[in-house]
Every structure is written in C-alpha cells, then in structure tokens.
Amino acid sequence: MINLILFGPPGSGKGTQADTLVERYGLLHISTGDLFRYNLKNNTPLGAEAKTYIDKGELVPDSITINMLRQKVEENPDVKGYIFDGFPRTIAQSEALDQLLESHGGAVDLLLMLDVPDAEITQRLMKRAETSGRKDDQDPEIIKNRLVVYKEETYPVFEYYLAKAVKVWGVGTLAAVQSRLSLELDRIAE
C-alpha cells in the first residue's frame, strides 16, 4: 500500500497531477475540498456539523476533517493506497493523519511537493479564475496573501515529513511534471 501526500501551494497543480497518478498507480485520490463538498451537499452528519462552523464564518475543526478522512479510508479498504490532496495543512493535522494511518496498519510513505515559483502560481490562479469564477483566484493581492499563509502555516508540514519528502519541479508540460512525480513514486512503488 502507498500513502502519498501531494503537497504544494494553491495553483501548483496538485489536483491535476493527482488525477494522472490515480490512473497510473490505482490509488484513491482523497481531496479534502471534495470531501467537504460531498458531505455538505448530501447533508451527512459530518457535513451538517461542518456547516454549523462554515455558516458562522469559522474554520471547521480538524476533528471533523479527520473524521471525514477516516470515513473515506474505511469505505475503501481494498485500494492500493491513497493520495492525500489538500491535507494535511498543519503539524496537528499531520499528527492526526499519522494516527489515522497507523490505526489501519500504514504510514505516510512519501510527500511529493510541487515546487512552483510565486509568479507562476499567480499567473496560473488568475488564468484558473477565468473558468472557475473563484474570487480568491482573481485578485493578485489575495493570491499573495494565500501564498504568505501557505509559507507560514502549511510549509512546516514539508519539514515535518522531511525524511519522506521530495521537492519536484512543478513547472513545464503536464507530461513533464507527471514524469518527474512518477520517477519519485516508482522508487517506493516497486
């Protein structure tokens, strides 16, 4: 079983690359954004609990996010492994993920960080805004702030998993970046 964290700033290509890795390695892509949307849309007990925080403009507690992850993992016990996308974002979430995986006899095997310069991130997010309509992708100042938050609050996760972490150059064609990621993943998949 392979447990992979696909890591990087917003707009680095995590979701796009996760799709290609899922196809190639038969892993289950677990995106926290997708989990939230599913649970909210279907008004699951976890979605209803998360909604009480979202409606007040508050951050959803890690415990709810972890329970969503736990549920997804337990619903899919026979997969070849997992790609975690958008999680963990903090050291506390990293510790919770480690505990979740340990309770199922596993551990994080690899963290692949898509390394993309800030100027490229800004350009990608502004382009993405043209089709997504996301307001947080349209304003260069908001993007700049998101990158500051990533560096201050999320990047320490890379250091937490440093012994299992690899930076992969995330600029180039989709195929070129995929090839770089696959080189690293093949080292542990064999």
C-alpha positions in Angstrom: 0.0 0.0 0.0 1.2 3.5 -0.9 0.2 6.5 1.2 1.2 9.7 -0.6 0.7 13.3 0.3 0.6 15.5 -2.8 1.8 18.9 -1.5 2.3 22.4 -2.7 0.8 25.9 -2.7 -2.6 26.7 -4.2 -2.3 26.5 -8.0 0.7 24.3 -8.0 -1.2 21.5 -9.9 -2.0 19.1 -7.1 -5.5 18.2 -8.3 -4.4 17.9 -11.9 -1.4 15.7 -11.2 -3.4 13.6 -8.7 -5.8 12.6 -11.5 -2.9 11.3 -13.6 -1.3 9.5 -10.6 -4.6 7.8 -9.7 -4.8 6.4 -13.2 -1.2 5.2 -13.3 -0.9 3.7 -9.9 -4.5 2.8 -9.0 -4.5 5.0 -5.8 -7.6 6.6 -4.3 -7.5 10.4 -4.5 -8.7 12.0 -1.3 -9.2 15.7 -1.6 -10.4 17.5 1.5 -12.2 20.0 -0.7 -14.1 17.2 -2.4 -14.9 15.6 1.0 -16.4 18.8 2.3 -18.4 19.4 -0.9 -19.8 15.9 -0.8 -20.7 15.9 2.9 -22.3 19.4 2.7 -24.2 18.6 -0.5 -25.5 15.3 0.9 -26.2 16.8 4.4 -24.4 13.9 6.1 -24.0 14.1 9.9 -20.4 15.3 9.4 -21.5 17.8 6.7 -24.2 19.2 9.0 -21.6 19.5 11.8 -19.2 21.3 9.4 -21.9 23.6 8.2 -22.5 25.0 11.7 -18.9 26.4 11.6 -19.0 27.4 7.9 -22.3 29.3 8.4 -20.6 31.4 11.2 -17.5 32.0 9.0 -15.4 29.9 11.3 -12.8 27.3 10.4 -14.0 23.7 10.6 -12.2 22.0 13.4 -9.6 19.4 12.5 -11.5 16.7 14.3 -14.4 17.0 11.7 -12.0 16.9 8.8 -10.2 13.9 10.2 -13.5 12.1 10.7 -14.3 12.7 7.1 -10.9 11.3 6.0 -11.3 8.3 8.4 -14.8 7.6 6.9 -13.4 7.8 3.3 -10.4 5.5 4.2 -12.7 3.0 5.9 -15.1 2.9 3.0 -12.2 2.0 0.7 -10.1 -0.6 2.5 -9.1 -2.6 -0.6 -7.4 0.2 -2.6 -3.6 0.1 -3.5 -3.1 3.3 -1.5 -4.2 6.9 -1.1 -3.2 10.3 -2.4 -4.0 13.0 0.1 -4.5 16.3 -1.6 -5.1 19.5 0.5 -4.4 17.6 3.7 -2.5 17.9 6.0 -2.1 21.7 6.2 -0.7 21.9 9.7 1.5 19.9 12.0 -1.5 19.0 14.1 -3.2 17.6 11.0 0.0 15.7 10.1 0.0 14.1 13.5 -3.7 13.2 13.2 -3.1 11.7 9.7 -0.2 9.6 11.1 -2.5 8.3 13.8 -5.3 7.5 11.3 -2.9 5.6 9.0 -1.3 3.8 11.9 -4.7 2.6 13.1 -5.1 0.9 9.7 -1.6 -0.5 9.7 0.0 2.1 7.5 2.0 5.3 7.4 2.8 8.2 5.1 5.3 6.7 2.6 6.1 9.8 0.6 5.3 13.5 0.4 5.8 15.0 -3.1 5.9 18.7 -3.1 5.2 20.5 -6.4 7.7 23.3 -6.3 6.4 26.3 -8.3 7.6 29.9 -8.2 5.2 32.5 -6.8 5.0 34.4 -10.1 3.9 31.2 -11.9 1.4 30.4 -9.1 -0.1 33.9 -9.5 -0.4 33.5 -13.3 -2.0 30.1 -13.0 -4.5 31.1 -10.4 -5.5 34.2 -12.4 -6.0 32.0 -15.5 -7.9 29.4 -13.5 -10.2 32.3 -12.3 -11.3 32.8 -15.9 -13.1 29.4 -15.9 -13.7 28.8 -12.2 -15.0 32.2 -11.3 -13.3 31.8 -7.9 -12.9 35.3 -6.4 -9.8 34.3 -4.4 -8.1 33.4 -7.7 -8.9 36.8 -9.4 -7.1 39.3 -7.1 -3.2 39.3 -7.1 -3.3 40.7 -3.5 -5.4 37.9 -2.3 -3.2 35.4 -4.1 -0.2 37.0 -2.5 -1.8 36.6 1.0 -2.7 33.0 0.3 1.0 32.3 -0.6 2.1 34.0 2.7 -0.3 31.8 4.7 0.9 28.7 2.8 4.6 29.6 3.6 3.9 30.4 7.3 1.3 27.8 8.2 1.4 25.0 5.7 5.0 24.7 4.6 6.1 23.4 8.0 4.3 20.1 7.0 7.0 19.6 4.5 9.6 19.9 7.2 7.6 17.6 9.5 7.8 14.8 6.9 11.3 15.8 5.7 12.7 12.3 5.8 9.9 11.2 3.4 9.6 14.4 1.4 10.8 15.3 -2.1 10.5 18.6 -3.9 9.6 18.1 -7.6 9.8 20.9 -10.1 6.2 21.7 -10.9 6.7 23.9 -14.0 6.5 22.5 -17.5 4.1 20.5 -19.5 1.6 18.3 -17.8 3.5 15.2 -19.0 6.9 16.6 -17.9 5.7 17.2 -14.4 3.9 13.9 -14.3 7.1 12.1 -15.4 9.1 13.8 -12.5 6.5 12.8 -10.0 6.4 9.2 -11.3 10.1 8.9 -11.1 9.9 9.6 -7.3 6.8 7.4 -6.8 8.3 4.5 -8.7 11.1 4.3 -6.1 8.6 3.3 -3.4 6.0 1.5 -5.6 8.3 -1.3 -6.5 
